[in-house]
Amino acid sequence: MTSSVREKLLVYLLLSVVLIIFMTPIYLILVSSLKPAALMFSKPPAFIFTPTLDNYYDLFTMRPFHLQILNSLIVALGSTAFSLTVGTLAAYAISRIKSRWINDVAFWILSMRMFPPIAVVVPYYIIFQSLGLLDTPLALIIVYSTFNIPLTVWLMKGFFDEVPEALEEAAQVDGHGVFATFLYVTLPLTAPGLAVSAVFCFIFSWNEFLFALMLTGSKAQTVTVAVMSFWSSDAVQWGRIMAGSLVVLVPGVIFVLTCQRWLVKGLTMGSVKG
């Protein structure tokens, strides 16, 4: 056996171990969501049983889970779109402005991401209560954007720094304005950064629990709060929690796979030969 074959076998072995580690929780969630309640804590554990969809049926009949999924999609997509728009423009400005104060501004923006969420949840509650925005998707979009925009700014700044300014100067010589140059020349070259930023913003907004719990009630409740509502002092409905958890995973996986396709298509860095 040659050294190259051994290296490939070692790589495949390590990848298999990593895959098993990451897929085991998802497998357990899937099995538990299909398992009858009587077998949930059987000893020894039941690995062979007749699957049932009762947990999924109860999930969508006992609660308006489809509306809570819609709320989460509105909040996650709204926050992602707003954060990408504002964060990308800010990152471009920070990358191109030549000033001794610009690094201080960039660090100030990043410091917002360092702020502990638990410290601002009460002020946010008071502000939105006075504005009449409690229990609305708009409140969560605003809150999540305050955390997503700094992350987007710092991710996108690195990609804008790698785009040669000579490309923009050439486009402006050809008659393009500053905005047209940014939109049609610079921005397409940073497609990988846009995809990565979108993935992080969406995942944070989709999975966030604290603000969704404190700032929403019955109208704008998100899926993370809805899943945990099956956990009470009277009983823990594990089957429905597992079914809800698996349903919650699906939109995130679809979004990541979609952005991955765009990320691969957008790998155009290095288009200028030196």
N, C-alpha and C positions, 0 to 999 in steps of 0.2 A: 504494500500500500504506500503510495507516494505521499509526500508531505502536503501537496495541494489537496489531495483527497481527504487526508486527515483534518486539514483545516476546514474544509467544507463540512465534513461530518460534525466537527466541533461546533461550527456556527449553527448548523441545523439543530443540534442538540440543545444549544443555549436558547435558540429561538423557540423550540418546543417547550422548554421549561418556562420561559417567560409567557408564552401563549397560555399554558395551563394555569399559571398563577393568575393571569388577568381574566381568563374565561371562567374559572371556577365559581366566583361569586355570581356571575350572570347565570351560569347553569343552575346554581342553587336557588336563585330567585325564580327562574323558569319552572323548575320542578316543584317548588313550594307553592307557586301560584296555581298549579294544576292538581295539587294534592288535596284530597278530601280533608275536612277539618278533623275528623276522627284519627287520621294518620299523621297529623302534623308533628306530634311529639311522641310518636310510637317508639318503643324500645324492644328490639333494635330498630334503627331507622328503616322505613319502608322505601326501597328503591324500585320495587316492582309493584305497580298499582294501576288501577283503571283511572286514567286522567278525567278530570271534570272541568267544565268551564263555568261552574257556579260562581266562583270568585269574580270572574270578569263580568258575568251577568249582574251580580249584586253591585259591582263597582259602578255600573252605568245606570242602574235602576234605583238604587237606594239614595244616590247622590247625583246632582247634575254634573257629573265628571266631564262630560263633553264641553260644557260651558267653561269649566275651570281650565281645561286644555286650551280653549280658545283665548281665555284671559292671559294665560302664560305665553301663548304665541304672539298676541298683540303686544304685550309688555316686552318680551325678548326681542322681537323683530323691530319694534319701535325704538327701543334703547340702542340696539345695534346700529340701525340706520342713522340715528341722530349722532351717536358717538363717532361713527366713521366719518360723517360729514364734517362735524366740528373739529374732531381730533386730527383729521387729515389736513385740513386747512391750517390749523395751528402748527402742526408738525412741519409743514412746508415753510411757513413763515419763520419758525425757529431755525430751520436748516439753512435758509438763504439769507437771513438778516445778519449783517456783520456788525456786532456791537459787543462791548465788553460786559454788558449786563444781560445778554441773552441767555447765558448759562445759568444765571441766577433765576431768571424767569422759568427756564426749563425745570430746574430743581424745585421751584415753588409749585409748579404743576404736578410734579411727581410726588411731592409731599402730601398732596390730597389723597393719593392712593394709600399712603401709609397710615392714614387716620383710622383708628379702630371704629368699626360701624356701630358698636354698642354705645359709644360715647355720643353719637349724634341722632340716635333713633328717637329719643324724647323730644329734642328740638324740632326734628322733622315732623313729628306727630302734632306738635303745637302749631307749627306753621301751616301745615295742610288742613288742620282743623279750622283755623281762622280763615283760610281761603276756600273752604268748602270742598276740598279735593280728597278728603278721606274716603277710602273704599272706592277709588277710581283707578283705572289703569294708568292714567296720566301721572298720578303721584309716584307710582313705581318707576315709570319711564324716567322721570326727572331724577329720582334718587339713584337709580342704577347708572344713569348717564354720568353723574358726578364721580362715580368710581371707574367707569369705563373710559371716559375721555382721557384722563391722565395716562392710562395704559396704552391707549391708541396713539397718543402723542409720542410717547417714547419708542414704541415699536416702529411707527412710521418714520420718525426722524432718522433712524438708522438706515432705512431704505432710501430716503431722499438724499442722505449724505453720499450714497454710493452712485447716484445718478450724476454723470458729468454735466457741469454747467455749460460746457461747450455745446451740448445738444440743444439746450434752451436758447442759447445765443444764436445758433444757426437757424432755429425756428423763427426767432424774432427778426432775423435778417430777411427771412423769406416772407415776412409780412404778418406773422401771427402776433397777436397781443399777448399780454402776460397771462391772462386767464385762459386763452385758447392754447397757449403753450403748455400751461399746467394740465389742462384737461386732455389734450390729445397727444402730448409728447411725454411729459413726466409721469403722469398718473398711470398710464398703461405699463410703464416699466417697473412700477412698484406693486403690481398685481399680487405677488407673493405676500407682501406686507399687508395688503388689504384683506387677503384671505385669512392670514394668521390672526389679524386683529378682529375680524368678524367672528372667527371661531371662539376666541377668548371672551369677547363681549357677549356672544349668544349663550355660551355655557354658563358664565357667571349670572346672567339675567335669568336664565331658565332654572338654574339650581338654587338660587338665593332663597333663604328661608326666613331670616330674622325680620327684615323690613316687610316682607309679604305677610308675615304673621301680625305685625304691629300696626300696619297701615291699611289693611284691608279687612273687610267683614264678609258678608254673604255675596255681595254683588261682584267684586273684583278679586275674589279668592283665587289663588294660583294652585297648580297641581301639587307643589311641594307641601303646602299647608293642607290641601285636601287629603293627601295620602296620610299625613300624620293625624288627621282627625279620626282615623280608625283606631287610634291608640287612646284609650281613656282609662279612668280609674276603675271602671267596671270590668272591662275586658280588653284584651289586645287581639284584634282580628287579623292574625298574621296572614291568612290567605289573601284577604283583600289588600293588605299592605303590599304584599309581594306582587299581586296582579297590577296594582297601581304603579309600583316601582318599575315594572317591566314596560308598562305603557309609557311612562315618563321617559324611559331611555330611548324610545324610537325616534321622536323628532330630533333629539340631539345627534343621534347617529346619522340620520338622513342629512342634517345640516352640515355636519363635519365632512361626510363623503362628498357632498356637493361642492363645498369649498376646496376640498382636496383636488377635485378635478380642475377647478379654476386655478389653483395654486400651481399645478403641473403645467397648465397652459401658459401661465404668466411668467415662467422662468426665462425671462429674456434679459437678465442682467448680463453685462459684458458684451452688449451689442456693438460697442464702440471699440475698434481695434486701435491699440496705441502705437 
